[in-house]
């Protein structure tokens, strides 16, 4: 089965609406897809309906940005929730609270960008806030790039696209980055399980670099009840993938994968199925309908 279990629409930081994401996935040969917008499931019902029309099974899902509060210093890791029950009121209330925190964190990052001398064209950001939609780093990067006052500086720094601005200013360790305040990883896992879902740690080697640290974190999250790890990812090497697969196999955990599609124009996350299993067998468990 050709699967791709992380993708994003305009309900978070993707370029296409949910229908567009699913149709693009179908054109790319995806059979099993998850729309995993950040802290929201607003686009999932539409994605499922379109998937039925074009022959793609869409798994109800979400990606939750979470604080690893045990780590010192704290850092942000992402938990994917699959097979969640979209009708559960508690899930909707919980995600709404986390969207609010995400919005406040993004606004703190906007202040950080101003502190280092950028101006922001905030029209699109304000429109999303008025519509109750999430805002994130992509939207801040767009606001910086859209302001003519920044053009000379951006050219001097060699920044001409969203990814460059994010890497230069909006990731951990950079001047305008700000941590969110809630939820913790444990709270995210609990919320996914409370909604009847399966919890998976997303792209470990995107956020961490040391294999021993990744293995220790897998063990720690396993003790919290997490069900699996996204072993197969567009930026993971063979060696990194093997580390995850072997430890998950020993612990009886799921191993999923994705190309993390954000839109066809995205320099890195612009294609479905653009990840490698390196010959290792995925273990999708119930996500595959087993």
N, C-alpha and C positions, 0 to 999 in steps of 0.2 A: 504494500500500500504506500503510495506516494503522499507523505504527510509533511505539513509545515505548521508548527503549533505555536507560532507567535507572529502576530501582525497587528498593524495599527491603522486606524481610520481618522477622519477629521474630528471624531469625538474626543481624541486626545492629540497626539502629535503626528498623525499621518496626513498624507496629501490627498487621498481619495476618500469618498464617502463609503460606508459599509458595502453598499452594492458594488461600487467600483472595485473595492478590494477583492471581493469574492469572484467577480467576473475576471479580474486579472489573474487570480489564482487558478481559475478553471482554464484559462488560456495557456497557463504555464504547466498544466498537467497535474495540479494538486488534487488529490482525492479526499484528503482529511485535513481540515483547516481549523485553526482557532483564531478568532478575532479577540485580541487581548489588549484593549485600550486601557490606559492608566487610570486605575481607581474608578472606572465606570463600566457599566454594561449596557449603556443606552443604545448602542448600535447593534447589539447581538441579535435581537429578534429579527431585525431587517436582514442581517447577514444570513441567518438560518433560512429565512424565507427565500432569499435569492439563491442560496446554495441548493435548495430543493429544485429550483427551476433549471439550474445549470449543471447539476450532477456532482456537486461538492458537498460532502457532509461537514457541517460546521458545528464544532463543539462549543457550547456556551462557556465563556472563559473571561478572565480579567487578569491584568498585571498590577500588583500592589507594590508600590515603592515603600520600603520598610527600613526602620532603623535596626542595625545590629548593635544593640545597646550594651552587649557584653564585651564587645571589642573596644580596645582603648588605643587611639581615640575612636569614638563611634563612627560608623560609616553607613552608607545607604546601600542596601541590597534589595533585589526584586524577587517577589514571590508570585508565581503564576498559579491561578486557581482554575481548574478544569471541571467540567460536569456540574457546575454550580446551578442551583435552582433559582432561576431569575425571579420567581414569584414570591420569594421569602421577604417579608417586610423588613425583618431585622437586617438582612443583607443590604437592602436599599438604604436604610438609615445609617448603617455603618459606613458604606461607601460615600454617602453624602457628607458625613463628618470628615472623612479623609480627603475628599475633594476640596473642602474648605481649607484644610491644612495645607494641601498642595498649592492652592491659590495664594495663601499667605506666604508660603516659602518662595514662590515665584516672584511675588511682589518685593520680598526682601532681596532677591537676586537682582531685580530691576534697580533697586536702590544701590546695590553694589556696583552695577554697571555705571550708574551716574557718578558714583564716588570715584571711579577710575577715569572719568572724563567723557563718557559716551552720552549722546542724546538718543532718545528712543521715539520712534514714530508709533504711538500707542493706539492708533485708531482700531486696528484689528484686535489687539488685546482687549481693549475696552468693550468691543462688540461681543467677544466671546464671554467675558464676565457678565455682561447684561443678559446673555442667553443662558447663563448658568452652566456653561461648558468649562471643562478644565483648561488651565493654561500651564505651560511648562517651558523648558529651556528652548525648545524649537521656536516658540512664539516670541521669546525675548530676542533670540538671534535674528529672527525676521525683522523685529522692530529696530534693531541696531543697523542692520543692512539696509533698511528702507529709508533711513534718515540721511539726507545728503550731507549733513554736517560731519558725518563720520567717514566720508569716502576717502579723503586724503590719508587719514590715519590708517584705515583698513588696508589701503593699497600699500602703504609703507610696511605694514606688518604681514603682508601676503595673505590676507584673509579676504576671500571673495565668495564664500558660501557658508551655509548654516553650520555645517560640521566644523569648519575651521574656527568659527566664532565660539562654538560650544567648547571645543578642545582648548582654545586659548584662554577662556575666561569663566566657563560655567561648569567645569567638572571639579571633583574634589582636589583640593590643593591649589586651585586657581583663585584669582582675586575676588571674583563676584559670586563664588559658590556659597550657598547656604544650605545647611542640613534642614530636613523637615523635622517636625517634633513628634509625629505619630503616624502610623502605628509602629510597634516593634515587630520584629520577625515573628515572635511567638504569637502576638495578637493577630497578625495576618494569617498564619497557619490556622489558628483557632477559628477565625472568621470563615475561611474557606471550608473547613470541616463542618461548621455549623450550618453552612448552606448546602451541605450534602456533597461537597466537592473533593477534589484531589489536589493537594498542594505540592508544587514543584519549585525548586530553587532555580532561577533563571541565570543563564550565561555566567557561571562562576569565574572563569578566567577573563571576563571582560572587566570585572571589578577587583579581582585579586590576582596576584602574579605568582606567588610561591606555591608550588604543588603541595607541600606539606601543610600549608595553611588551608588550602582548599579541602584536603582530606580531613583535617581536624574540624573544619566548619561543617562538612557533610556529617561527620559523626555527631557534632553538637546539635545540628538541625534534626538529625534522625531521632535523637533523644527527645526533641520537642514534638515529634510525631509527623514530620514532613514525609511525603510519600515518594518523592523522586527528585531528580536533578536533570536540568537541561544539558546533557552531555554533548550533544551534537549541535554546533553553533558555527555561524559563518566565520568567526575569527578564531575558533579553537583549532590548534594544531593536532596532529596525530598523537603526539605525546601527551598533550593536555586531555584529549578525549579519552585516551587509554587510562589515565589516572582516575578519571571520574567513573568510567565504565567498570573498572575493576573493583573500586571501593563500593559502588552501588550494587554490584553483583554479590559481593560478600555480605552486604547488609539486606539483600532482598528488596532493593528499591527500584523504582521505575527509572528509565533513561529515555528522555524525549529529545526533540531537536527542532530547530527553526533557522530561517534566514532573517528573521526579525524585520519583515517587510514594512517600510514606512512610506513608500511611494516610488513611482518609476524614475523620478529624477534624482533620487537620493544616491549619492556617490557610493556609499557602502551598503545600504539596506534597500536596494532598489529592485531586487529580483527574488522571486520565489524559488525554493529548492536549491538555493546557492550555498548549501552546507554539505559537509562530507561526513559519512559514517565511518570512513577508513576501514571498512570491512567488519566493524563491530555490529552486533545485532541489537537494535533498539528494543526496549521493553516498555511498550506503551500501556500495557495492562488494560484497565477499563476504559481508558481514553480511546482505544481502538475499537471498543465495543466488545472486548473479550469478557 
